[in-house]
Amino acid sequence: MSRRRWAYAAGGSTAAVIALAPPLGELSHHLLWAHMVQHELLMLVAAPLLVLARPPALLARAMPRAWRRGLLHAVAAIPMPPLATWALHGIAVWAWHLPALWSVAQSSWLGHGAQHASFVVTAALFWASVLGRRDGYGAAAAYVFATGLHTGALGVLLTLAPRPWYVADAAAAAAWGLTPLEDQQLAGLVMWVAGGAGLAASGLALMGAWLRHAGRRAERSLTVGVIALACVAVTGCDSARATASSFTGGDPERGRDLIRRYGCQTCHVIPGVQGASAVVGPPLTQLGRRGYVAGQSNTPDLLMRWIRHPQEIRPATPMPNVGVTEEDSRHIAAYLYTLR
């Protein structure tokens, strides 16, 4: 597990502890604004950070190799279309803010726990569906902005309501110098302003990643074209390794080692890889000459995406997501492009 993923796991766990442990956890039973701060920490901080830590991959590393592939395949097979997870999370947020359900959540530890569980689970599904779309940062940003719009609208309603929506702990609010209505207004501002700012920042970060990714794709395509033309025009050569490295930015030799590390040889025939003679999947011979991969044009970006997230490209494919990192996918693709 990389240091970055450890940092994500530590940050998400810390946010969850702050949200659920005293003093905030205790205050949330009496004050609406504290309850709202708790929700925002769980949904906008803990959930996305824990998703970025990729806990299934971490769990798989602790399991026997025979079970590892099955776990990753099962996780990858879980359907998580962004529209569905966005709608599911939105329904959870709005439903639990209805006065009747809010009273259920505040009346018992069981109800409170069910509310938290639905928020965290639906938020984690939502963030997993948008943060995993390396081919669709723009769409991911749109879903995040849309979440900010509807949660912001709920925050506005809470803030501008002429009377309290919920049965409040007037004594607890008075201890903080607030009336029940002011407690609700403060909670609405937390959702509207603080939550909206967090979602806006996340959306802008995804938009920036989308622009950078589009720029890299255009630059790489131009570079690949220039190298190919120069090779043909100047020498008429077919230097497979040099061309593959230029296409992907990876190291073919390292890619061959990684193919064995990730267990690709258990399903495919792969020339040059010891023990790669299985016929579970199609042979990868002459992949560098193929016009199509997974039913789409054989480009470096497509091949690397296919190696990392096959279920996103073809949901029905039996090829599992085995947790290949972005950097490792470059090296693996580089080696596969040498197969001519």
C-alpha positions in Angstrom: 0.0 0.0 0.0 1.5 3.4 -1.0 2.1 6.2 1.4 -0.6 8.2 -0.3 -3.2 5.5 0.3 -2.1 5.2 3.9 -2.6 8.9 4.2 -6.1 8.7 2.7 -6.9 5.8 5.1 -5.6 7.7 8.1 -7.4 10.9 7.2 -10.7 9.2 6.6 -10.5 7.2 9.8 -9.6 10.4 11.8 -12.5 12.3 10.3 -14.9 9.4 11.3 -13.5 9.3 14.8 -13.9 13.1 15.2 -17.5 12.8 13.9 -18.6 10.0 16.1 -16.5 10.3 19.3 -17.1 12.9 22.1 -17.5 15.8 22.2 -19.1 16.0 18.8 -20.7 12.6 19.0 -22.4 13.6 22.3 -23.4 17.1 21.2 -25.1 15.7 18.1 -27.8 14.1 20.2 -28.8 17.5 21.5 -27.9 20.1 19.0 -28.9 20.2 15.4 -25.9 22.1 14.2 -23.6 19.5 15.8 -25.5 16.8 14.1 -25.1 18.5 10.8 -21.3 18.9 11.3 -21.2 15.2 12.1 -23.0 14.3 8.8 -20.8 16.6 6.7 -17.6 15.0 8.2 -18.8 11.5 7.5 -20.1 12.1 3.9 -17.7 14.7 2.5 -14.5 13.9 4.3 -14.4 10.3 5.8 -16.2 8.6 2.9 -14.2 9.9 -0.1 -10.9 9.5 1.8 -11.6 6.0 2.7 -12.7 5.2 -0.9 -9.4 6.7 -2.2 -7.5 4.3 0.2 -9.1 1.4 -1.7 -9.8 -0.9 1.2 -10.8 -3.9 -1.0 -7.3 -4.0 -2.5 -5.7 -3.7 1.0 -7.9 -6.5 2.2 -6.9 -8.6 -0.8 -3.2 -8.3 0.0 -3.9 -9.8 3.4 -5.7 -12.8 1.9 -4.3 -16.0 0.3 -3.5 -15.6 -3.4 -6.2 -18.2 -4.3 -8.9 -16.0 -2.7 -7.4 -12.6 -3.8 -8.6 -12.7 -7.4 -12.1 -13.8 -6.4 -12.4 -10.9 -3.9 -11.2 -8.3 -6.4 -13.4 -9.8 -9.1 -16.5 -9.7 -6.9 -15.8 -6.1 -5.9 -15.2 -5.1 -9.5 -18.5 -6.8 -10.5 -20.6 -4.6 -8.2 -22.6 -2.3 -10.5 -22.0 1.3 -9.5 -23.3 3.6 -12.3 -22.8 7.2 -11.1 -26.4 8.2 -11.8 -27.8 5.4 -9.6 -25.4 6.1 -6.7 -26.0 9.8 -7.0 -29.7 9.3 -6.8 -29.4 6.7 -4.0 -27.3 9.1 -1.9 -29.6 12.0 -2.6 -32.6 10.0 -1.5 -30.9 9.0 1.8 -30.0 12.7 2.5 -33.4 14.1 1.9 -35.3 11.2 3.5 -33.5 11.4 6.8 -34.1 15.1 7.0 -37.9 14.6 6.9 -39.2 15.4 10.4 -40.7 11.9 10.9 -37.5 10.1 10.1 -35.3 12.6 11.9 -37.3 12.0 15.0 -36.7 8.3 14.6 -32.9 9.0 14.3 -32.9 11.1 17.4 -35.1 8.9 19.6 -32.7 6.0 19.9 -29.1 4.9 19.4 -30.4 2.3 16.9 -32.1 4.9 14.8 -29.1 7.2 15.0 -26.8 4.4 13.9 -29.1 3.5 10.9 -29.1 7.1 9.8 -25.3 7.3 10.0 -24.9 3.9 8.2 -27.2 5.0 5.3 -25.3 8.3 4.9 -21.8 6.6 5.0 -22.7 3.7 2.7 -24.5 5.7 0.1 -21.8 8.4 0.2 -19.0 5.8 -0.2 -20.9 4.2 -3.2 -21.3 7.6 -4.7 -17.6 8.6 -4.3 -16.4 5.2 -5.5 -18.5 5.6 -8.7 -17.2 9.1 -9.5 -13.6 8.9 -8.2 -13.0 5.7 -10.1 -13.9 7.2 -13.5 -10.5 8.1 -14.9 -12.0 8.1 -18.3 -14.8 10.5 -17.2 -13.5 13.2 -14.8 -15.8 15.7 -16.5 -18.9 13.6 -15.8 -17.7 13.0 -12.3 -17.4 16.7 -11.7 -20.9 17.2 -13.0 -22.3 14.7 -10.5 -20.4 16.3 -7.6 -21.7 19.8 -8.6 -25.2 18.3 -8.9 -24.9 16.9 -5.3 -23.9 20.4 -4.1 -27.0 21.9 -5.8 -29.5 19.6 -4.1 -27.9 19.5 -0.7 -27.4 23.2 -0.8 -31.1 23.6 -1.6 -31.9 21.5 1.5 -29.5 23.7 3.5 -31.3 26.9 2.3 -34.7 25.5 3.3 -33.4 24.7 6.8 -31.9 28.2 7.1 -34.8 30.2 5.9 -37.6 28.1 7.5 -39.8 30.4 9.6 -40.1 27.8 12.4 -38.3 24.7 13.6 -38.9 21.5 11.6 -37.8 19.1 14.4 -38.5 18.6 18.1 -35.4 20.3 19.6 -33.6 20.1 22.9 -34.3 23.7 23.9 -32.2 23.5 27.1 -29.1 22.3 25.2 -29.6 25.1 22.6 -30.1 27.7 25.3 -26.8 26.6 26.9 -25.1 27.6 23.7 -27.1 30.9 23.5 -29.4 29.7 20.8 -33.1 29.2 20.3 -34.3 26.0 18.6 -34.9 28.0 15.4 -31.4 29.5 15.5 -30.0 26.0 16.1 -31.7 24.8 12.9 -30.6 27.9 11.0 -27.0 27.3 12.0 -27.3 23.6 10.9 -28.7 24.8 7.6 -25.7 27.1 7.1 -23.4 24.2 7.8 -25.0 22.2 5.1 -25.5 25.1 2.7 -22.2 27.0 3.1 -19.6 24.5 4.5 -20.9 21.4 2.7 -21.4 23.4 -0.5 -17.8 24.7 -0.3 -16.5 21.2 0.2 -18.4 19.8 -2.8 -17.5 22.8 -5.0 -13.8 22.3 -4.2 -14.1 18.5 -5.0 -15.9 19.3 -8.3 -13.3 21.9 -9.3 -10.5 19.4 -8.5 -12.2 16.8 -10.7 -12.7 19.4 -13.5 -9.0 20.3 -13.3 -8.0 16.6 -13.5 -10.3 16.3 -16.5 -8.6 19.2 -18.3 -5.1 17.8 -17.4 -6.1 14.4 -18.7 -7.4 15.7 -21.9 -4.2 17.7 -22.4 -2.0 14.7 -21.8 -4.1 12.6 -24.2 -3.7 15.2 -27.0 0.0 15.6 -26.3 0.6 11.9 -26.2 -1.3 11.3 -29.5 0.7 14.0 -31.2 4.0 12.6 -29.9 3.1 9.0 -30.9 2.2 10.2 -34.4 5.4 12.2 -34.8 7.5 9.3 -33.6 5.8 6.8 -35.9 6.1 9.1 -39.0 9.8 9.8 -38.2 10.5 6.1 -37.8 8.9 5.2 -41.2 10.3 8.3 -43.1 13.8 8.2 -41.8 14.7 4.6 -41.2 11.7 2.5 -42.2 12.3 0.7 -38.8 10.0 -1.0 -36.4 11.8 -0.7 -33.1 9.1 -2.3 -31.0 10.5 -1.5 -27.6 11.4 2.1 -28.3 8.0 2.7 -29.9 6.1 0.9 -27.1 7.9 3.1 -24.5 7.1 6.2 -26.4 3.4 5.2 -26.7 2.9 4.6 -23.0 5.7 6.2 -21.1 6.4 2.8 -19.5 9.3 0.3 -19.3 8.6 -3.0 -21.2 11.0 -5.0 -19.1 9.4 -3.9 -15.9 6.0 -4.6 -17.5 6.9 -8.2 -18.1 7.8 -8.6 -14.4 4.6 -6.9 -13.4 2.5 -9.2 -15.6 3.7 -12.2 -13.5 3.2 -10.3 -10.2 -0.4 -9.5 -11.0 -1.1 -13.1 -12.2 -2.0 -12.3 -15.8 -0.3 -15.5 -16.9 -3.0 -17.5 -15.1 -5.5 -16.6 -17.9 -3.6 -15.7 -21.0 -0.9 -16.9 -23.5 1.7 -14.1 -23.3 4.9 -14.5 -25.3 8.0 -14.0 -23.3 6.4 -14.5 -19.9 7.3 -17.7 -18.2 4.3 -19.9 -17.5 1.9 -17.8 -19.5 0.2 -20.6 -21.5 -3.3 -20.5 -20.1 -6.4 -20.4 -22.3 -8.9 -18.9 -19.9 -8.7 -15.6 -21.8 -7.7 -14.7 -25.3 -4.0 -15.0 -26.3 -2.1 -11.7 -26.2 0.2 -12.6 -29.1 0.8 -9.7 -31.6 -1.2 -7.4 -29.5 0.9 -4.5 -30.7 -0.4 -5.1 -34.2 -4.1 -5.3 -33.3 -6.5 -2.6 -34.4 -8.9 -3.2 -31.5 -8.8 -4.1 -27.8 -12.0 -4.9 -25.9 -14.0 -3.8 -28.9 -12.5 -0.3 -29.1 -9.6 1.2 -31.0 -6.2 0.0 -29.7 -4.8 3.2 -28.2 -2.4 3.5 -25.3 -5.1 5.2 -23.1 -7.7 2.5 -23.9 -5.3 -0.4 -23.3 -4.2 1.1 -19.9 -7.8 1.7 -18.9 -8.6 -1.9 -19.9 -5.8 -3.3 -17.8 -6.9 -1.3 -14.7 -10.7 -1.1 -15.0 -12.0 -3.8 -17.5 -15.4 -3.8 -15.9 -15.9 -0.1 -16.7 -15.2 -0.6 -20.4 -17.1 -3.9 -20.7 -19.3 -4.7 -17.7 -20.0 -8.2 -18.8 -16.3 -9.2 -19.2 -15.0 -12.0 -17.0 -11.7 -10.2 -16.7 -11.3 -9.0 -13.1 -10.0 -5.8 -11.7 -6.8 -7.0 -9.9 -5.8 -3.7 -8.5 -3.2 -2.6 -11.1 -2.0 0.9 -10.3 -1.8 3.7 -13.0 2.0 3.6 -13.1 2.1 -0.2 -13.4 -0.5 -0.2 -16.2 1.9 1.9 -18.2 4.7 -0.6 -17.8 2.4 -3.6 -18.6 1.0 -1.8 -21.7 4.5 -1.0 -22.8 5.4 -4.7 -22.8 2.2 -5.8 -24.5 2.9 -3.3 -27.4 6.3 -5.0 -28.0 4.3 -8.2 -28.9 4.3 -8.0 -32.7 
